[in-house]
């Protein structure tokens, strides 16, 4: 595919992090349970949340948060080397989000 006018290149900085589709509260407003997060040496593992469709996993490195949007079937990820915190949020099928489960890491 051709990138006429370099549109893809121009938009890349604006879409550097993944995003979620906004919640649809008119379809239901069920409270999504906060997941449980366990940290091992170089990975984060989580569970719970109820009927989860996606996980939002955020890692704080320096003063910035890096975001991953993962499918419900995935329940772990590697932790970035200099991460100081990890937050996991459960998202249901209609976009309702749990309270993030946040763990501060000791370096």
Secondary structure, 3 states (H helix, E strand, C coil): CCCHHHHHHHHHHHHCCCCCCCCCHHHCCCCCCCCEEEECCCEEEEECCCCCCEEEEEEEECCEEEEEEEECCCCEEECCCCEEEEEEEEECCCCCECCCEEEECCC
